[in-house]
Amino acid sequence: MQQVLTSVLIPSMLGSMTTDRRMPRQADIARIAGVSQAAVSIVLGGKQSVRMAESTRQRILEVAEELGYVPHPVAKRLAHSRSNLLGLYTFRTTFPTNEADIYHPILSGVEAEAASLGQDLILFTGTSGPEARQEEAIRRTRMADGCLFFGREVPEAPVARLVDAGFPLVYIGRRPELGGRIPYVGADYVTASAEVLERLIGLGHRKIRYVREPDEAPSSEDRLLGVLQAAPDTEVVRLKGSELSVDALRSWLADGVTALVVEGTDTGTAYRAVRTAVDAAGLSVPDDLSLAVLGVPPGVSGFEVPMREMGRHAVRLLIELITNQETTPQQLLWCPPVAGREVGPPRSTE
């Protein structure tokens, strides 16, 4: 499948951009203000050291504002060391602008923080395709001052070239690739998962089963690590597809299992499989069986993934890297616990 790259320059990510007329230029401002283009360049370039009548400077600024003048990002970058453009690259075909999308809070957090810091965003989207196409797409992120990445994959070769060149980038989500050289902002799934298991143990559960999804990801490894740190005897079951049979579920209960812990991911595969089997078996949660989810969907017993805060913190970290501030390049955020109604003491067998 051919790689598709879309670059969209926007003052506010979810806003609109008028393209039905030519964008104003410095020559237009000079003509209307009755000054030279050199004078316009001096004022809009912020060169305070050049002497100029305050009335002339003010007239230029007023005309620029009325025309809606925006400096061309490439020209601005040539004139200054920064363009105040942050890239945002996703490996999905479209950006999660629908509020129902699980990744929408990340986008919302990125937008809010970028706006608060006076940064514009340039968006890059793509589909999987030939390696050369993907490398070209990722290379184009360098038109921005730095770039945020989010998605399940890390194309190591092109990302390594960015890192080696000193291009500021931040992944949203923990990434161990490239020998741990990738800056990121992620969620502390290890601690949060361990706390869920500790809660179940504190309620009296002794036989717990952990249901994982079929694929691998750093977040999946972190959740599993937290589960086994808190309850080393937990039996781990990996789904082979997208379903869990009622017979398998009943056999677990017959074996003494009183609580299920489910891996929560962006696909929701494991949770849907377990929830469907529980309902089909006519079981009541938490009366017959306690059910906790490590992450998503929101509102179910377990913990919340701080997606909006991850987006905001990722922008802050990227700005710190762009401006060469002293910072922590790899950050994990706390996941707030969710009490929910799906967890309770184990059913008495007396």
Secondary structure, DSSP 8 states (H G I E B T S, - for coil): -----EEEEESSTTS----SS----HHHHHHHHTS-HHHHHHHHTT-TTS---HHHHHHHHHHHHHHT----HHHHHHHSS---EEEEEESSSS---STTSTTHHHHHHHHHHHHHTT-EEEEEE-----HHHHHHHHHGGGGSSEEEEESS---HHHHHHHHHTT--EEEES---HHHHTS-EEEE-HHHHHHHHHHHHHHTT---EEEEE-SS--HHHHHHHHHHHHH-TT-EEEE-SSS---HHHHHHHHHTT--EEEEE--SS-HHHHHHHHHHHHTT--TTTT-EEEEEE-STTSSEEE--HHHHHHHHHHHHHHHHTT----SEEEE---EE--SS--------
